[in-house]
Amino acid sequence: MKTINITSLLVAIIICTTLFSCKKESYQNVNIGNPPPPPEVISSNWFYGDVQEYGLVKDAPELTMDILSKGKVLVFAKGGFDSNDPTILPSRFDANYIGIAVGVGRIKFIIEGTGVISPSIQFRYILIPADEIVPDNKLDYNNYNTVCNYYNISE
């Protein structure tokens, strides 16, 4: 009888010790089967670039392979000798053609023509992940103001 009481007492002590010594875990950052929120639209500030001789390569660390393959990369320019409103690239500016070549983490601006390019031209890129794209017939992606209004991008 004493053996049963001692055994019962030891089991009770072990159970109590185990229950009270465990730390309460935080489940605040645990993903319980919910997908992460979709990435948001990313826009740069307007920036100047010396595109006179060799073009310009702009680092865009947010430009990922996923955005390149499934999303949209919009690049706009404004200013110049004619004080152009924001215009989607590729396009003509200051009697030259400004094109772009995009790659992971970078945007290269390509200049074709022999005219002088105003140092007042500014550039801006907008990166739109696949989850944020709307059909082209529902949104004019070539119109800077329309894109900014739809995605709530501040000037």
Secondary structure, DSSP 8 states (H G I E B T S, - for coil): -HHHHHHHHHHHHHHHHHHHHS-----TT---S--------EE---EE---SSS-EEEE-TT--HHHHHHSEEEEEEEETTTTEEEEESSEEETTEEEEEEEETTEEEEEEESSS---TT-EEEEEEE-GGG---TTTS-TT-HHHHHHHHT---
